Amino acid sequence: MAAITQALVEAALKEFQIPYLKKDLISSKVVQELFVKDNHITLTLQFGFPCQGYHAPLSQALQEFLSERLGTPVELNLSVTSKITAHAVQRGVSPIEGIKNIIAVASGKGGVGKSTTAVNLALALIAEGAKVGILDADIYGPSQPRMLGAKTQPESKDGTHLEPVVSHGLQSMSIGYLIDDETPMIWRGPMVTQALEQLLKETHWTDLDYLVIDLPPGTGDTQLTLAQKIPVSGAVIVTTPQDIALLDARKGLKMFEKVNVPVLGIVENMSIHICSKCGHAEHIFGSGGGTRMSEDYNVDLLGELPLDIRIREDTDGGIPTVVAAPDSLITASYREIARRVAAKLSLQAKDYSAKFPKITIQNN
């Protein structure tokens, strides 16, 4: 058996695909260090997205792959880190201090579980190793305070900016923190969009890798404000397999395309129900809708989530499933979706505006 050389290892790594990036380790430029001595391989990787849940499976798969490709057992010492950077947004929109990337979670219609998906996605990104916040952009029907079990009013240290409310390690802001639960918001469109901008820009977000914005359903004033005035790196569309929900989800997807906000993918919620008594599986809202939509519009199907009573009970109780049941299959699905969302975003153009010096003109 020929000695294992660095060139042989590099050649093998060109054949190992990272499913989240759909590229091999070499072309994806994640290899930071490679050292080979006898059958000992030291490899350091740096991804542009958080993926702590992928470290152990990657290490095992990579060791088995290299042993097979090189024709001899190897001992792999793998180190994986993540470096999350800011990515490009719409032209003419300035970045917001303290936030690297904004991800909008949207749906064409209500009742598809968008807010539940948004909060669990945000918490799943935290579980994967990112610093995350969530903005509840539904002024008329804010739900995030209840879902996060947060009842305290936000403080202001400087009299100008609000401090985000932190629950389960997640920074959050919502109009629901500022009004009584039973107070209706009888506001016209311009007041709503102004409130949204204030909640976003006058909150003291701290070193966020991602801010998830939970949008109200539809394609109205709030969505247009988001597209025109808020620096959005990408959008996630939540739907159910039901034809009516898919029809509206397509409208939401087309709206983001028209305003040049990249759609990172589709999440099919309430995909299947499994009876807790007998184990019978049933597609209550139909099947395959998310797959067909992803194929029709050439966007990724990020994942399929079940219709499960535990998801509803957890959010109603103020402890979303990703926190309430971290080792459950449902949480594993949310974390897989989170990795896919962040990985898809990492492939987009980076925002270099912060690296350029500001030019000022003074009269001396």
ChimeraX attribute file (.defattr): number of C-alpha atoms within 10 A of each C-alpha:
attribute: neighborCount
match mode: 1-to-1
recipient: residues
	/A:1	6
	/A:2	7
	/A:3	11
	/A:4	18
	/A:5	15
	/A:6	14
	/A:7	10
	/A:8	14
	/A:9	17
	/A:10	14
	/A:11	13
	/A:12	19
	/A:13	19
	/A:14	14
	/A:15	16
	/A:16	16
	/A:17	16
	/A:18	12
	/A:19	10
	/A:20	15
	/A:21	16
	/A:22	11
	/A:23	15
	/A:24	17
	/A:25	19
	/A:26	16
	/A:27	12
	/A:28	15
	/A:29	13
	/A:30	17
	/A:31	17
	/A:32	13
	/A:33	11
	/A:34	14
	/A:35	13
	/A:36	16
	/A:37	11
	/A:38	10
	/A:39	15
	/A:40	14
	/A:41	20
	/A:42	14
	/A:43	16
	/A:44	15
	/A:45	16
	/A:46	17
	/A:47	19
	/A:48	18
	/A:49	27
	/A:50	27
	/A:51	25
	/A:52	18
	/A:53	16
	/A:54	14
	/A:55	14
	/A:56	12
	/A:57	9
	/A:58	14
	/A:59	16
	/A:60	12
	/A:61	11
	/A:62	17
	/A:63	17
	/A:64	15
	/A:65	18
	/A:66	22
	/A:67	16
	/A:68	13
	/A:69	15
	/A:70	19
	/A:71	12
	/A:72	14
	/A:73	15
	/A:74	18
	/A:75	15
	/A:76	19
	/A:77	13
	/A:78	18
	/A:79	14
	/A:80	19
	/A:81	17
	/A:82	17
	/A:83	12
	/A:84	19
	/A:85	16
	/A:86	22
	/A:87	22
	/A:88	20
	/A:89	24
	/A:90	19
	/A:91	10
	/A:92	10
	/A:93	13
	/A:94	12
	/A:95	21
	/A:96	15
	/A:97	13
	/A:98	15
	/A:99	20
	/A:100	21
	/A:101	27
	/A:102	27
	/A:103	26
	/A:104	28
	/A:105	25
	/A:106	29
	/A:107	32
	/A:108	25
	/A:109	22
	/A:110	15
	/A:111	12
	/A:112	20
	/A:113	19
	/A:114	26
	/A:115	27
	/A:116	21
	/A:117	22
	/A:118	26
	/A:119	28
	/A:120	25
	/A:121	26
	/A:122	26
	/A:123	29
	/A:124	28
	/A:125	30
	/A:126	24
	/A:127	22
	/A:128	20
	/A:129	17
	/A:130	22
	/A:131	22
	/A:132	28
	/A:133	30
	/A:134	30
	/A:135	26
	/A:136	26
	/A:137	29
	/A:138	21
	/A:139	22
	/A:140	15
	/A:141	14
	/A:142	21
	/A:143	21
	/A:144	27
	/A:145	21
	/A:146	17
	/A:147	22
	/A:148	22
	/A:149	16
	/A:150	18
	/A:151	12
	/A:152	11
	/A:153	16
	/A:154	18
	/A:155	12
	/A:156	13
	/A:157	10
	/A:158	8
	/A:159	7
	/A:160	10
	/A:161	17
	/A:162	21
	/A:163	20
	/A:164	25
	/A:165	23
	/A:166	16
	/A:167	17
	/A:168	14
	/A:169	13
	/A:170	21
	/A:171	21
	/A:172	27
	/A:173	28
	/A:174	25
	/A:175	22
	/A:176	23
	/A:177	20
	/A:178	12
	/A:179	12
	/A:180	9
	/A:181	13
	/A:182	7
	/A:183	9
	/A:184	11
	/A:185	12
	/A:186	10
	/A:187	11
	/A:188	9
	/A:189	12
	/A:190	12
	/A:191	11
	/A:192	20
	/A:193	20
	/A:194	13
	/A:195	16
	/A:196	23
	/A:197	17
	/A:198	13
	/A:199	20
	/A:200	22
	/A:201	15
	/A:202	15
	/A:203	22
	/A:204	20
	/A:205	23
	/A:206	15
	/A:207	13
	/A:208	20
	/A:209	23
	/A:210	25
	/A:211	26
	/A:212	25
	/A:213	27
	/A:214	26
	/A:215	23
	/A:216	24
	/A:217	23
	/A:218	18
	/A:219	21
	/A:220	11
	/A:221	14
	/A:222	23
	/A:223	21
	/A:224	15
	/A:225	16
	/A:226	20
	/A:227	21
	/A:228	16
	/A:229	14
	/A:230	22
	/A:231	24
	/A:232	25
	/A:233	27
	/A:234	26
	/A:235	25
	/A:236	25
	/A:237	23
	/A:238	29
	/A:239	32
	/A:240	29
	/A:241	25
	/A:242	20
	/A:243	15
	/A:244	12
	/A:245	20
	/A:246	22
	/A:247	14
	/A:248	19
	/A:249	26
	/A:250	18
	/A:251	16
	/A:252	24
	/A:253	26
	/A:254	16
	/A:255	19
	/A:256	22
	/A:257	13
	/A:258	10
	/A:259	13
	/A:260	17
	/A:261	24
	/A:262	21
	/A:263	24
	/A:264	24
	/A:265	25
	/A:266	28
	/A:267	27
	/A:268	28
	/A:269	22
	/A:270	22
	/A:271	25
	/A:272	21
	/A:273	18
	/A:274	15
	/A:275	12
	/A:276	10
	/A:277	6
	/A:278	7
	/A:279	9
	/A:280	9
	/A:281	11
	/A:282	14
	/A:283	16
	/A:284	14
	/A:285	18
	/A:286	14
	/A:287	18
	/A:288	15
	/A:289	19
	/A:290	28
	/A:291	19
	/A:292	14
	/A:293	20
	/A:294	17
	/A:295	12
	/A:296	10
	/A:297	12
	/A:298	10
	/A:299	16
	/A:300	20
	/A:301	20
	/A:302	26
	/A:303	20
	/A:304	22
	/A:305	20
	/A:306	16
	/A:307	21
	/A:308	16
	/A:309	10
	/A:310	14
	/A:311	23
	/A:312	15
	/A:313	14
	/A:314	19
	/A:315	23
	/A:316	16
	/A:317	15
	/A:318	19
	/A:319	21
	/A:320	26
	/A:321	25
	/A:322	27
	/A:323	16
	/A:324	16
	/A:325	16
	/A:326	15
	/A:327	11
	/A:328	11
	/A:329	11
	/A:330	18
	/A:331	24
	/A:332	16
	/A:333	18
	/A:334	26
	/A:335	27
	/A:336	21
	/A:337	24
	/A:338	26
	/A:339	23
	/A:340	24
	/A:341	26
	/A:342	23
	/A:343	21
	/A:344	21
	/A:345	26
	/A:346	20
	/A:347	13
	/A:348	16
	/A:349	12
	/A:350	14
	/A:351	16
	/A:352	11
	/A:353	13
	/A:354	9
	/A:355	7
	/A:356	7
	/A:357	7
	/A:358	7
	/A:359	6
	/A:360	5
	/A:361	5
	/A:362	5
	/A:363	3
	/A:364	3
